[in-house]
Amino acid sequence: GEDVEQSLFLSVREGDSSVINCTYTDSSSTYLYWYKQEPGAGLQLLTYIFSNMDMKQDQRLTVLLNKKDKHLSLRIADTQTGDSAIYFCADHRNTDKLIFGTGTRLQVFP
Amino acid sequence: DAGVTQSPTHLIKTRGQQVTLRCSPKSGHDTVSWYQQALGQGPQFIFQYYEEEERQRGNFPDRFSGHQFPNYSSELNVNALLLGDSALYLCASSFEGVSGFGPGTRLTVL
């Protein structure tokens, strides 16, 4: 199947870490992406990981990939109110087709 | 170097009308994909163009058609608009991997 699944909602306190989870079904995925979408806006590419990697760190963002379980996570360290948005994971298939999850709404409260 | 651009940004149509949306890819990108994002959902793949031909297609009716020009820019056409076609339409361009998205065209069908 083509399913990519995410939890719908996450609420964290400012300064804490956020962890957003994603599961996918296709073992032929080449890249896995994380996008951020703010209200009324388009998609902003946050980071991506090649399918042959286990971890990628980029400033406050850490991506972990468990290929055996087909599980991807995005950790945001020191979460700020400006991080409040919807986060989408996307599974990149051959020929650049992306399959998106339903999105996780991250709410950061002071 | 401009990224992916789309026009128009907003559009209002009535049921039964036809609409054309436009996308200019990032410089050097030869593949253009179109996605539909309904309110509260993740983007859904409509179709992809490469070398001026439709290379792959998602689960969308024939009312959705497209075109790619020699300069790699692309159009998405939707005929016989339905209320359910109201959505944010996103264009992504890519070259051998990572995709970049345009800001989207928000289509409202009344």
Backbone of each chain as ProteinMPNN parsed JSONL, in Angstrom:
{"seq_chain_A": "GEDVEQSLFLSVREGDSSVINCTYTDSSSTYLYWYKQEPGAGLQLLTYIFSNMDMKQDQRLTVLLNKKDKHLSLRIADTQTGDSAIYFCADHRNTDKLIFGTGTRLQVFP", "coords_chain_A": {"N_chain_A": [[0.806, -1.193, 0.0], [0.196, 2.386, -0.015], [0.307, 3.841, 2.276], [1.048, 6.439, 4.56], [1.452, 7.264, 7.814], [0.599, 9.397, 10.544], [0.491, 10.729, 13.875], [-2.149, 12.888, 14.955], [-1.969, 15.183, 16.512], [0.069, 17.201, 18.654], [1.143, 18.532, 21.676], [3.289, 20.742, 23.295], [5.44, 22.176, 25.828], [6.992, 25.342, 25.697], [10.461, 25.367, 25.086], [10.818, 22.71, 25.742], [11.527, 19.418, 24.273], [10.239, 18.292, 21.155], [8.728, 15.463, 19.683], [7.895, 14.065, 16.733], [6.162, 11.55, 15.128], [6.166, 9.044, 12.5], [4.937, 6.573, 10.307], [5.553, 4.345, 7.616], [4.853, 2.415, 4.637], [6.111, 1.428, 2.361], [8.821, -0.385, 1.284], [10.565, 0.335, -0.662], [11.234, 2.952, -0.592], [13.154, 5.889, -1.241], [14.02, 8.364, -0.256], [13.134, 10.111, 2.749], [11.089, 12.651, 3.885], [10.67, 15.667, 5.822], [8.268, 18.137, 6.115], [7.185, 21.471, 6.833], [4.257, 23.294, 7.528], [2.749, 26.318, 7.775], [-0.163, 28.167, 8.9], [-2.275, 28.8, 6.161], [-0.202, 28.82, 4.373], [2.359, 27.581, 2.047], [4.316, 24.564, 1.57], [7.173, 24.018, 3.498], [10.341, 22.78, 3.14], [11.916, 21.002, 5.623], [13.867, 19.077, 6.376], [15.569, 16.114, 5.217], [16.105, 12.583, 4.83], [18.228, 10.084, 3.628], [17.368, 6.804, 2.572], [19.239, 4.933, 3.31], [20.387, 5.747, 5.606], [20.568, 6.123, 9.208], [20.281, 8.195, 10.97], [20.014, 11.743, 11.065], [21.257, 14.933, 11.709], [20.436, 18.322, 12.079], [21.05, 21.269, 13.103], [18.617, 22.276, 15.316], [17.1, 20.131, 14.703], [16.544, 16.632, 14.605], [16.537, 13.701, 12.83], [15.369, 10.441, 12.924], [15.618, 7.202, 11.59], [14.137, 4.107, 11.319], [14.491, 1.475, 9.553], [13.739, -1.178, 9.594], [11.375, -1.277, 11.087], [9.991, 0.536, 9.63], [9.726, 3.221, 10.472], [9.793, 6.616, 11.172], [11.099, 9.51, 12.707], [10.883, 12.885, 13.911], [12.721, 15.045, 15.773], [12.505, 17.979, 17.577], [14.535, 20.138, 19.129], [14.511, 22.247, 22.061], [11.953, 23.579, 21.689], [10.145, 26.216, 20.186], [7.701, 28.919, 20.189], [7.382, 29.719, 17.59], [7.638, 27.395, 16.227], [5.219, 26.241, 16.088], [2.965, 24.656, 14.045], [1.853, 22.689, 11.209], [3.191, 19.535, 10.647], [4.461, 17.529, 8.138], [5.295, 14.265, 7.182], [6.869, 12.711, 4.407], [7.035, 10.278, 1.926], [9.357, 9.357, -0.366], [9.141, 8.104, -3.5], [10.445, 6.129, -6.262], [11.085, 8.017, -9.214], [10.425, 10.48, -8.168], [7.896, 10.882, -6.96], [5.873, 11.873, -4.281], [4.522, 10.642, -1.274], [2.369, 11.685, 1.106], [1.907, 11.996, 4.661], [-0.869, 12.456, 6.96], [-0.364, 14.65, 8.45], [0.853, 16.301, 11.379], [-0.289, 18.299, 13.891], [1.457, 20.64, 15.595], [1.439, 22.167, 18.666], [2.685, 24.763, 20.56], [3.037, 25.817, 23.794], [3.383, 28.497, 26.181]], "CA_chain_A": [[0.0, 0.0, 0.0], [0.912, 3.657, -0.091], [-0.025, 4.618, 3.456], [1.993, 7.091, 5.455], [0.588, 7.629, 8.924], [1.135, 10.254, 11.594], [-0.468, 11.138, 14.888], [-2.764, 14.121, 14.482], [-1.786, 16.369, 17.344], [1.087, 17.162, 19.702], [1.22, 19.779, 22.417], [4.491, 20.758, 24.135], [5.752, 23.447, 26.471], [8.135, 26.053, 25.123], [11.736, 24.962, 25.669], [10.913, 21.242, 25.758], [11.723, 18.78, 22.97], [9.053, 17.71, 20.497], [9.025, 14.304, 18.84], [6.78, 13.768, 15.832], [6.391, 10.216, 14.586], [5.589, 8.731, 11.19], [5.199, 5.221, 9.812], [5.308, 4.216, 6.185], [4.676, 1.0, 4.304], [6.824, 0.971, 1.164], [10.237, -0.64, 1.56], [11.402, 0.822, -1.762], [11.425, 4.398, -0.447], [14.544, 6.317, -1.435], [14.229, 9.429, 0.729], [11.968, 10.454, 3.576], [11.152, 14.092, 4.095], [9.805, 16.384, 6.763], [7.861, 19.468, 5.682], [6.444, 22.296, 7.795], [3.268, 24.149, 6.889], [2.099, 27.269, 8.671], [-1.523, 28.436, 8.425], [-2.438, 29.547, 4.924], [1.05, 28.882, 3.608], [2.767, 26.381, 1.338], [5.151, 23.593, 2.277], [8.575, 24.369, 3.674], [11.159, 21.599, 3.397], [12.733, 21.142, 6.826], [15.012, 18.191, 6.299], [15.267, 14.819, 4.621], [17.089, 11.558, 5.138], [18.31, 9.003, 2.653], [16.859, 5.563, 3.158], [20.344, 4.102, 3.804], [20.906, 6.378, 6.822], [19.79, 5.896, 10.418], [20.085, 9.43, 11.703], [20.541, 12.964, 10.486], [21.041, 16.061, 12.612], [20.556, 19.616, 11.404], [20.781, 22.287, 14.125], [17.708, 21.788, 16.356], [16.316, 19.009, 14.174], [17.161, 15.317, 14.509], [15.681, 12.712, 12.183], [15.751, 9.043, 13.137], [14.95, 6.288, 10.674], [14.211, 2.681, 11.625], [14.003, 0.851, 8.318], [13.127, -2.48, 9.895], [10.007, -1.024, 11.515], [9.436, 1.565, 8.741], [9.343, 4.284, 11.4], [10.567, 7.844, 11.028], [10.719, 10.515, 13.703], [11.508, 14.208, 13.858], [12.842, 15.642, 17.09], [12.826, 19.407, 17.577], [15.053, 20.515, 20.437], [14.235, 23.615, 22.5], [10.828, 24.008, 20.859], [9.742, 27.614, 20.339], [6.334, 29.178, 19.714], [7.44, 29.799, 16.139], [7.604, 26.045, 15.662], [3.818, 25.812, 15.985], [2.631, 24.481, 12.627], [1.567, 21.293, 10.87], [4.376, 18.868, 10.127], [4.153, 16.388, 7.283], [6.34, 13.413, 6.646], [6.582, 12.317, 3.029], [7.798, 9.131, 1.458], [9.767, 9.621, -1.761], [9.262, 6.886, -4.311], [11.169, 6.31, -7.525], [10.532, 9.041, -10.117], [10.127, 11.734, -7.467], [6.531, 10.986, -6.435], [5.841, 11.939, -2.825], [3.314, 10.221, -0.572], [2.359, 12.446, 2.343], [1.06, 11.645, 5.774], [-2.005, 13.344, 7.202], [0.109, 15.837, 9.138], [0.758, 16.415, 12.843], [-0.364, 19.71, 14.317], [2.255, 20.906, 16.804], [1.075, 23.393, 19.392], [3.676, 25.074, 21.588], [2.468, 26.769, 24.741], [4.419, 29.107, 27.04]], "C_chain_A": [[0.845, 1.251, 0.0], [0.752, 4.458, 1.178], [1.2, 5.188, 4.155], [1.143, 7.645, 6.589], [1.325, 8.447, 9.972], [0.06, 10.438, 12.655], [-0.926, 12.547, 14.539], [-2.327, 15.365, 15.242], [-0.705, 16.141, 18.384], [1.145, 18.526, 20.358], [2.428, 19.722, 23.348], [4.668, 22.146, 24.741], [6.986, 24.047, 25.817], [9.412, 25.669, 25.857], [11.917, 23.462, 25.764], [11.241, 20.73, 24.36], [10.388, 18.246, 22.459], [9.514, 16.508, 19.683], [7.776, 13.976, 18.038], [7.109, 12.462, 15.107], [5.631, 9.972, 13.293], [5.9, 7.279, 10.868], [4.834, 5.154, 8.34], [5.315, 2.733, 5.836], [5.596, 0.511, 3.193], [8.32, 0.819, 1.438], [11.151, -0.142, 0.446], [11.642, 2.326, -1.69], [12.896, 4.762, -0.573], [14.925, 7.44, -0.471], [12.967, 9.525, 1.571], [12.149, 11.896, 4.011], [10.29, 14.525, 5.289], [9.564, 17.795, 6.213], [7.097, 20.148, 6.817], [5.473, 23.171, 7.014], [2.606, 25.029, 7.944], [0.738, 27.635, 8.081], [-1.551, 29.287, 7.163], [-1.222, 29.584, 4.032], [1.312, 27.568, 2.88], [3.649, 25.495, 2.198], [6.604, 24.057, 2.317], [9.362, 23.1, 3.981], [12.046, 21.858, 4.613], [14.018, 20.341, 6.71], [14.587, 16.914, 5.592], [16.387, 13.86, 4.972], [17.064, 10.512, 4.036], [17.914, 7.699, 3.335], [17.972, 4.65, 3.668], [21.013, 4.706, 5.044], [20.006, 6.045, 8.002], [19.43, 7.194, 11.125], [20.663, 10.593, 10.903], [20.238, 14.1, 11.436], [21.306, 17.351, 11.861], [20.102, 20.674, 12.391], [19.817, 21.721, 15.161], [16.935, 20.537, 15.941], [17.146, 17.726, 14.139], [16.149, 14.361, 13.897], [16.243, 11.325, 12.472], [14.936, 8.163, 12.205], [15.206, 4.85, 11.092], [13.611, 1.947, 10.438], [13.285, -0.465, 8.583], [11.651, -2.293, 10.249], [9.294, -0.012, 10.624], [8.877, 2.718, 9.582], [10.329, 5.436, 11.279], [10.141, 8.802, 12.131], [11.499, 11.796, 13.469], [11.526, 14.758, 15.268], [13.245, 17.099, 16.928], [13.277, 19.753, 18.983], [14.674, 21.958, 20.751], [13.102, 24.227, 21.669], [10.382, 25.421, 21.213], [8.322, 27.81, 19.808], [6.295, 29.289, 18.189], [7.477, 28.448, 15.446], [6.182, 25.517, 15.538], [3.406, 25.807, 14.521], [2.142, 23.052, 12.446], [2.81, 20.716, 10.212], [3.959, 17.623, 9.356], [5.405, 15.563, 7.034], [5.905, 12.978, 5.255], [7.575, 11.252, 2.601], [8.089, 9.351, -0.027], [9.947, 8.29, -2.487], [10.153, 7.144, -5.521], [10.405, 7.291, -8.41], [9.919, 10.216, -9.368], [8.676, 11.928, -7.049], [6.59, 10.952, -4.918], [4.483, 11.469, -2.301], [3.365, 10.861, 0.805], [1.51, 11.775, 3.409], [-0.037, 12.685, 5.949], [-1.596, 14.616, 7.927], [-0.113, 15.765, 10.636], [0.754, 17.89, 13.203], [0.387, 19.852, 15.627], [1.833, 22.234, 17.402], [2.082, 23.591, 20.517], [3.078, 26.124, 22.517], [3.541, 27.254, 25.714], [4.464, 28.494, 28.438]], "O_chain_A": [[2.074, 1.18, 0.014], [1.033, 5.657, 1.175], [2.226, 4.527, 4.317], [0.212, 8.414, 6.348], [2.503, 8.225, 10.25], [-1.132, 10.319, 12.374], [-0.193, 13.31, 13.909], [-2.315, 16.466, 14.692], [-0.569, 15.045, 18.929], [1.189, 19.552, 19.679], [2.581, 18.765, 24.107], [4.132, 23.14, 24.251], [7.91, 23.33, 25.433], [9.45, 25.645, 27.088], [13.046, 22.981, 25.856], [11.238, 21.488, 23.39], [9.533, 17.811, 23.23], [10.578, 16.544, 19.065], [6.73, 13.649, 18.599], [8.195, 12.299, 14.549], [4.605, 10.596, 13.022], [7.007, 6.807, 11.127], [3.913, 5.831, 7.884], [5.73, 1.899, 6.64], [5.844, -0.69, 3.084], [8.997, 1.788, 1.783], [12.374, -0.185, 0.582], [12.192, 2.912, -2.622], [13.771, 4.048, -0.083], [16.034, 7.455, 0.064], [11.889, 9.086, 1.17], [13.225, 12.303, 4.449], [9.341, 13.852, 5.691], [10.496, 18.533, 5.895], [6.455, 19.496, 7.641], [5.82, 23.721, 5.969], [1.984, 24.534, 8.883], [0.509, 27.434, 6.888], [-0.936, 30.351, 7.099], [-1.208, 30.304, 3.034], [0.598, 26.582, 3.062], [3.715, 25.664, 3.416], [7.18, 24.438, 1.298], [9.084, 22.419, 4.968], [12.828, 22.808, 4.632], [15.114, 20.861, 6.918], [13.398, 16.665, 5.393], [17.479, 14.274, 5.362], [15.998, 10.107, 3.574], [18.11, 7.53, 4.538], [17.693, 3.69, 4.386], [22.067, 4.242, 5.479], [18.83, 5.724, 7.828], [18.401, 7.282, 11.796], [21.648, 10.454, 10.177], [19.114, 14.233, 11.92], [22.272, 17.461, 11.106], [18.908, 20.95, 12.506], [20.17, 20.756, 15.839], [16.202, 19.958, 16.743], [18.297, 17.729, 13.701], [15.031, 14.23, 14.395], [17.434, 11.07, 12.289], [13.729, 8.347, 12.046], [16.355, 4.425, 11.206], [12.393, 1.81, 10.324], [12.338, -0.82, 7.881], [10.789, -3.039, 9.784], [8.115, 0.271, 10.837], [7.727, 3.129, 9.426], [11.544, 5.24, 11.285], [8.957, 8.896, 12.453], [12.6, 11.799, 12.917], [10.477, 14.921, 15.892], [14.207, 17.413, 16.228], [12.491, 19.672, 19.927], [14.532, 22.787, 19.852], [13.279, 25.263, 21.028], [10.258, 25.773, 22.386], [7.805, 26.972, 19.07], [5.275, 28.981, 17.572], [7.36, 28.365, 14.223], [5.962, 24.459, 14.947], [3.488, 26.83, 13.84], [2.03, 22.297, 13.411], [3.406, 21.334, 9.329], [3.21, 16.782, 9.852], [6.458, 16.11, 6.71], [4.712, 12.891, 4.966], [8.772, 11.324, 2.879], [7.173, 9.508, -0.834], [10.794, 7.472, -2.128], [10.563, 8.28, -5.759], [9.178, 7.361, -8.335], [9.005, 10.872, -9.868], [8.267, 13.063, -6.802], [7.27, 10.109, -4.334], [3.435, 11.851, -2.821], [4.288, 10.613, 1.58], [0.535, 11.084, 3.113], [-0.126, 13.656, 5.198], [-2.381, 15.56, 8.017], [-1.124, 15.244, 11.108], [1.676, 18.632, 12.863], [0.01, 19.264, 16.641], [1.862, 23.275, 16.746], [2.304, 22.692, 21.328], [2.662, 27.193, 22.071], [4.483, 26.528, 26.031], [5.279, 28.902, 29.266]]}, "seq_chain_B": "DAGVTQSPTHLIKTRGQQVTLRCSPKSGHDTVSWYQQALGQGPQFIFQYYEEEERQRGNFPDRFSGHQFPNYSSELNVNALLLGDSALYLCASSFEGVSGFGPGTRLTVL", "coords_chain_B": {"N_chain_B": [[18.632, 32.964, -7.782], [15.583, 31.842, -8.646], [13.067, 30.064, -6.893], [10.504, 27.55, -7.057], [7.729, 28.779, -8.755], [4.287, 29.82, -8.743], [1.172, 30.529, -10.337], [-2.234, 31.695, -10.586], [-2.175, 33.208, -7.237], [-4.487, 33.065, -5.765], [-7.814, 31.999, -6.539], [-11.136, 32.197, -7.632], [-13.855, 30.311, -8.612], [-16.869, 29.13, -10.263], [-19.099, 26.323, -9.974], [-18.823, 23.906, -12.564], [-17.288, 25.448, -14.245], [-14.09, 25.941, -15.89], [-10.586, 25.686, -15.117], [-7.233, 26.942, -15.183], [-4.079, 26.408, -13.943], [-0.767, 27.546, -13.235], [2.742, 26.774, -13.329], [6.115, 27.396, -12.683], [9.16, 25.806, -12.793], [11.934, 25.324, -10.496], [15.121, 26.592, -11.451], [16.939, 24.483, -13.562], [15.582, 22.212, -12.872], [13.794, 19.451, -14.158], [11.493, 18.028, -13.902], [8.093, 18.099, -13.118], [5.637, 18.03, -10.657], [2.253, 17.76, -9.573], [0.103, 18.514, -6.857], [-2.791, 18.08, -4.821], [-4.156, 19.685, -2.074], [-6.52, 19.304, 0.146], [-8.57, 20.951, 2.6], [-7.321, 20.51, 5.822], [-6.038, 18.15, 5.267], [-3.342, 16.011, 4.084], [-1.128, 16.682, 1.288], [-2.134, 15.375, -1.89], [-1.036, 13.343, -4.507], [-1.331, 14.313, -7.853], [-0.498, 14.245, -10.654], [2.48, 13.781, -12.698], [4.921, 15.388, -14.697], [7.358, 14.876, -17.172], [9.845, 15.478, -19.499], [7.952, 16.605, -21.187], [5.814, 14.897, -21.111], [3.165, 13.068, -19.511], [4.163, 11.27, -16.841], [3.501, 9.744, -14.617], [0.528, 9.076, -12.702], [-1.815, 9.983, -10.231], [-4.707, 9.038, -8.256], [-6.889, 10.496, -9.673], [-9.65, 11.959, -11.463], [-10.298, 12.11, -15.071], [-10.941, 14.71, -15.547], [-8.989, 16.249, -14.611], [-6.192, 17.483, -16.053], [-3.038, 17.998, -17.735], [-0.055, 19.772, -18.756], [3.236, 20.014, -20.059], [5.721, 22.292, -20.926], [8.363, 23.045, -23.369], [10.247, 24.527, -21.923], [10.108, 23.454, -19.456], [8.162, 24.441, -17.734], [4.785, 24.2, -16.448], [1.283, 23.398, -16.75], [-1.787, 22.983, -15.017], [-4.916, 21.776, -15.647], [-8.335, 21.912, -14.872], [-11.416, 20.652, -15.546], [-15.017, 21.179, -15.672], [-15.658, 22.007, -12.959], [-16.082, 21.009, -9.559], [-17.6, 21.429, -6.3], [-16.018, 20.09, -4.486], [-13.493, 20.317, -5.527], [-12.286, 22.459, -4.469], [-9.405, 23.612, -2.998], [-5.929, 23.714, -1.983], [-3.575, 23.96, -4.443], [-0.626, 22.527, -5.212], [2.564, 22.806, -6.652], [5.426, 20.969, -7.479], [8.855, 20.887, -8.207], [11.57, 18.946, -9.474], [14.799, 17.376, -9.659], [16.456, 14.599, -10.21], [15.922, 13.801, -7.533], [15.594, 15.546, -4.617], [12.683, 17.403, -3.946], [11.319, 20.645, -4.557], [8.847, 22.887, -3.423], [6.301, 25.036, -4.722], [4.517, 28.056, -3.683], [1.827, 27.559, -3.905], [-1.546, 27.503, -5.263], [-4.542, 28.743, -4.279], [-7.618, 27.472, -4.731], [-10.981, 28.23, -4.908], [-14.148, 26.936, -5.188], [-17.353, 27.871, -5.947]], "CA_chain_B": [[18.002, 31.801, -8.427], [14.216, 31.73, -8.151], [12.563, 28.725, -6.631], [9.303, 27.208, -7.806], [6.705, 29.826, -8.696], [2.973, 29.41, -9.203], [0.201, 31.611, -10.521], [-2.297, 32.803, -9.635], [-2.096, 32.777, -5.84], [-5.853, 32.736, -5.369], [-8.729, 31.937, -7.67], [-12.498, 31.808, -7.285], [-14.609, 29.861, -9.781], [-18.151, 28.522, -9.945], [-19.257, 24.947, -10.43], [-18.96, 23.71, -13.994], [-16.277, 26.186, -14.987], [-12.787, 25.326, -16.109], [-9.522, 26.519, -14.551], [-5.849, 26.608, -15.539], [-3.083, 26.857, -12.976], [0.543, 27.534, -13.87], [3.896, 26.502, -12.472], [7.462, 27.481, -13.256], [10.037, 25.044, -11.89], [13.241, 25.856, -10.111], [16.091, 26.492, -12.529], [17.67, 23.214, -13.605], [14.673, 21.088, -12.598], [13.125, 19.045, -15.382], [10.302, 17.246, -13.562], [7.081, 18.879, -12.387], [4.544, 17.23, -10.09], [1.149, 18.547, -9.029], [-0.554, 17.928, -5.701], [-3.976, 18.753, -4.307], [-4.261, 19.613, -0.628], [-7.81, 19.742, 0.674], [-8.471, 21.514, 3.947], [-7.136, 19.556, 6.899], [-5.461, 16.899, 4.798], [-2.031, 16.084, 3.464], [-1.184, 16.784, -0.182], [-2.361, 14.15, -2.658], [-0.375, 13.395, -5.809], [-2.249, 14.313, -8.995], [0.285, 13.665, -11.744], [3.849, 14.263, -12.855], [5.362, 15.571, -16.078], [8.797, 14.788, -17.452], [10.072, 15.508, -20.959], [6.698, 17.046, -21.811], [4.805, 13.848, -21.104], [2.698, 12.626, -18.205], [4.951, 10.072, -16.528], [2.708, 8.936, -13.704], [-0.707, 9.741, -12.342], [-2.483, 9.521, -9.025], [-6.093, 8.624, -8.383], [-7.71, 11.658, -9.994], [-10.401, 11.726, -12.718], [-9.789, 12.705, -16.307], [-11.2, 16.162, -15.546], [-7.691, 16.851, -14.292], [-5.223, 17.239, -17.117], [-1.905, 18.911, -17.617], [0.838, 19.942, -19.898], [4.559, 20.561, -19.745], [6.277, 22.995, -22.074], [9.796, 22.785, -23.566], [11.068, 25.178, -20.887], [9.796, 22.67, -18.248], [7.011, 24.955, -17.008], [3.663, 23.272, -16.539], [-0.077, 23.845, -16.452], [-2.783, 22.033, -14.538], [-6.259, 22.163, -16.062], [-9.43, 21.162, -14.272], [-12.686, 20.931, -16.237], [-16.273, 20.852, -14.979], [-15.312, 22.114, -11.543], [-17.001, 20.607, -8.497], [-17.308, 22.074, -5.016], [-14.943, 19.329, -3.85], [-12.183, 20.656, -6.094], [-11.724, 23.549, -3.666], [-8.209, 23.099, -2.335], [-4.652, 24.353, -2.312], [-2.891, 23.17, -5.464], [0.812, 22.713, -5.049], [3.438, 22.322, -7.713], [6.777, 20.658, -7.025], [9.796, 20.544, -9.267], [12.653, 18.107, -8.967], [15.826, 16.876, -10.587], [17.192, 13.48, -9.613], [15.829, 13.663, -6.089], [14.84, 16.392, -3.692], [11.683, 18.264, -4.569], [10.983, 21.934, -3.956], [7.454, 23.227, -3.674], [5.871, 26.409, -4.857], [3.641, 28.527, -2.597], [0.484, 27.041, -4.09], [-2.686, 28.288, -5.726], [-5.743, 28.369, -3.52], [-8.795, 27.487, -5.592], [-12.284, 28.135, -4.24], [-15.238, 26.694, -6.131], [-18.625, 28.239, -5.297]], "C_chain_B": [[16.619, 31.608, -7.832], [13.89, 30.274, -7.896], [11.356, 28.465, -7.508], [8.292, 28.338, -7.654], [5.405, 29.298, -9.282], [2.102, 30.636, -9.385], [-1.135, 31.032, -10.951], [-2.173, 32.299, -8.201], [-3.461, 32.362, -5.324], [-6.754, 32.79, -6.599], [-10.101, 31.524, -7.161], [-13.239, 31.484, -8.566], [-15.963, 29.339, -9.311], [-18.215, 27.109, -10.53], [-19.469, 24.888, -11.94], [-17.941, 24.448, -14.838], [-14.996, 25.379, -15.123], [-11.713, 26.261, -15.562], [-8.165, 26.021, -15.036], [-4.912, 27.23, -14.52], [-1.702, 26.669, -13.604], [1.673, 27.388, -12.859], [5.183, 26.672, -13.266], [8.431, 26.788, -12.308], [11.285, 25.817, -11.512], [14.211, 25.643, -11.273], [16.866, 25.177, -12.446], [16.814, 21.991, -13.33], [13.872, 20.756, -13.835], [11.815, 18.284, -15.141], [9.353, 18.102, -12.734], [5.966, 17.937, -11.939], [3.502, 18.176, -9.507], [0.487, 17.771, -7.896], [-1.781, 18.759, -5.356], [-4.007, 18.586, -2.797], [-5.611, 20.188, -0.192], [-7.623, 20.184, 2.121], [-8.338, 20.406, 4.99], [-6.505, 18.236, 6.498], [-4.029, 17.111, 4.293], [-2.165, 16.194, 1.95], [-1.331, 15.41, -0.831], [-1.779, 14.333, -4.059], [-1.404, 13.33, -6.932], [-1.582, 13.652, -10.203], [1.639, 14.347, -11.841], [4.196, 14.348, -14.333], [6.881, 15.564, -16.16], [8.949, 14.691, -18.957], [8.76, 15.71, -21.71], [5.624, 15.964, -21.884], [4.398, 13.526, -19.676], [3.372, 11.293, -17.902], [4.216, 9.149, -15.557], [1.554, 9.777, -13.182], [-1.255, 9.139, -11.057], [-3.938, 9.208, -9.315], [-7.014, 9.834, -8.563], [-8.406, 11.425, -11.334], [-9.79, 12.466, -13.894], [-10.084, 14.196, -16.417], [-9.913, 16.94, -15.231], [-6.706, 16.478, -15.41], [-4.108, 18.259, -17.005], [-1.093, 18.966, -18.886], [2.18, 20.415, -19.372], [5.14, 21.139, -21.022], [7.777, 22.716, -22.198], [10.695, 23.436, -22.525], [10.81, 24.582, -19.497], [8.65, 23.256, -17.424], [5.799, 24.071, -17.289], [2.355, 23.966, -16.239], [-0.888, 22.666, -15.939], [-4.137, 22.58, -14.953], [-7.279, 21.286, -15.351], [-10.715, 21.606, -14.962], [-13.86, 20.608, -15.328], [-16.08, 20.864, -13.466], [-16.463, 21.703, -10.624], [-16.632, 21.348, -7.219], [-16.109, 21.403, -4.333], [-13.566, 19.567, -4.433], [-11.543, 21.839, -5.368], [-10.572, 23.017, -2.832], [-7.034, 24.024, -2.628], [-3.945, 23.433, -3.307], [-1.412, 23.528, -5.447], [1.562, 22.097, -6.217], [4.809, 22.067, -7.093], [7.651, 20.395, -8.236], [10.959, 19.772, -8.666], [13.619, 17.758, -10.092], [16.627, 15.835, -9.83], [17.105, 13.481, -8.089], [14.976, 14.698, -5.41], [13.932, 17.361, -4.432], [11.559, 19.579, -3.811], [9.577, 22.31, -4.351], [7.272, 24.719, -3.895], [4.922, 26.788, -3.734], [2.203, 28.058, -2.73], [-0.482, 28.045, -4.68], [-3.899, 27.815, -4.944], [-6.961, 28.574, -4.41], [-10.043, 27.321, -4.741], [-13.343, 27.983, -5.317], [-16.555, 26.952, -5.41], [-19.809, 27.608, -6.029]], "O_chain_B": [[16.484, 31.254, -6.66], [14.371, 29.376, -8.586], [11.197, 29.075, -8.565], [8.034, 28.798, -6.542], [5.401, 28.456, -10.18], [2.259, 31.643, -8.695], [-1.176, 29.993, -11.609], [-2.077, 31.093, -7.975], [-3.579, 31.42, -4.54], [-6.494, 33.519, -7.557], [-10.215, 30.605, -6.35], [-13.254, 32.285, -9.501], [-16.18, 29.132, -8.117], [-17.478, 26.763, -11.454], [-20.191, 25.702, -12.516], [-17.744, 24.123, -16.009], [-14.845, 24.297, -14.555], [-11.895, 27.478, -15.542], [-7.976, 24.827, -15.27], [-4.956, 28.434, -14.271], [-1.49, 25.755, -14.401], [1.574, 27.815, -11.708], [5.319, 26.157, -14.376], [8.51, 27.152, -11.135], [11.635, 26.823, -12.129], [14.132, 24.642, -11.985], [17.381, 24.812, -11.389], [17.26, 20.861, -13.528], [13.332, 21.645, -14.493], [11.113, 17.941, -16.092], [9.762, 18.748, -11.77], [5.429, 17.158, -12.727], [3.83, 19.254, -9.012], [0.332, 16.552, -7.959], [-1.812, 19.972, -5.567], [-3.898, 17.468, -2.292], [-5.806, 21.403, -0.167], [-6.64, 19.832, 2.773], [-9.148, 19.48, 5.032], [-6.444, 17.305, 7.301], [-3.579, 18.241, 4.105], [-3.202, 15.838, 1.391], [-0.741, 14.425, -0.388], [-2.006, 15.353, -4.71], [-2.238, 12.426, -6.974], [-2.049, 12.629, -10.703], [1.909, 15.344, -11.171], [3.812, 13.485, -15.122], [7.58, 16.158, -15.339], [8.258, 13.91, -19.611], [8.501, 15.07, -22.729], [4.649, 16.093, -22.623], [5.186, 13.69, -18.744], [3.176, 10.311, -18.618], [4.3, 7.925, -15.664], [1.59, 11.007, -13.212], [-1.165, 7.932, -10.833], [-4.351, 9.122, -10.471], [-7.821, 10.143, -7.686], [-7.852, 10.787, -12.229], [-8.907, 13.312, -13.747], [-9.535, 14.874, -17.286], [-9.783, 18.122, -15.549], [-6.44, 15.303, -15.661], [-4.214, 19.249, -16.281], [-1.381, 18.333, -19.902], [2.255, 21.125, -18.37], [5.05, 20.523, -22.084], [8.397, 22.214, -21.261], [11.795, 22.946, -22.27], [11.241, 25.138, -18.487], [8.203, 22.605, -16.479], [5.789, 23.296, -18.245], [2.321, 24.992, -15.559], [-0.707, 21.523, -16.359], [-4.468, 23.725, -14.644], [-7.107, 20.072, -15.243], [-11.057, 22.788, -14.96], [-13.729, 19.871, -14.351], [-16.309, 19.864, -12.786], [-17.631, 22.001, -10.872], [-15.511, 21.832, -7.066], [-15.296, 22.066, -3.689], [-12.573, 19.076, -3.898], [-10.388, 22.179, -5.627], [-10.742, 22.081, -2.05], [-7.135, 24.974, -3.406], [-3.744, 22.251, -3.025], [-1.021, 24.679, -5.642], [1.23, 21.013, -6.697], [5.29, 22.858, -6.281], [7.218, 19.745, -9.187], [11.285, 19.931, -7.49], [13.302, 17.836, -11.279], [17.386, 16.161, -8.917], [18.095, 13.196, -7.416], [13.76, 14.73, -5.602], [14.329, 18.032, -5.384], [11.679, 19.621, -2.586], [9.159, 22.077, -5.485], [7.99, 25.545, -3.332], [4.558, 25.941, -2.919], [1.434, 28.148, -1.773], [-0.278, 29.257, -4.613], [-4.236, 26.631, -4.951], [-7.292, 29.697, -4.791], [-10.147, 26.384, -3.949], [-13.43, 28.792, -6.241], [-16.842, 26.329, -4.388], [-20.957, 27.803, -5.63]]}, "name": "protein", "num_of_chains": 2, "seq": "GEDVEQSLFLSVREGDSSVINCTYTDSSSTYLYWYKQEPGAGLQLLTYIFSNMDMKQDQRLTVLLNKKDKHLSLRIADTQTGDSAIYFCADHRNTDKLIFGTGTRLQVFPDAGVTQSPTHLIKTRGQQVTLRCSPKSGHDTVSWYQQALGQGPQFIFQYYEEEERQRGNFPDRFSGHQFPNYSSELNVNALLLGDSALYLCASSFEGVSGFGPGTRLTVL"}
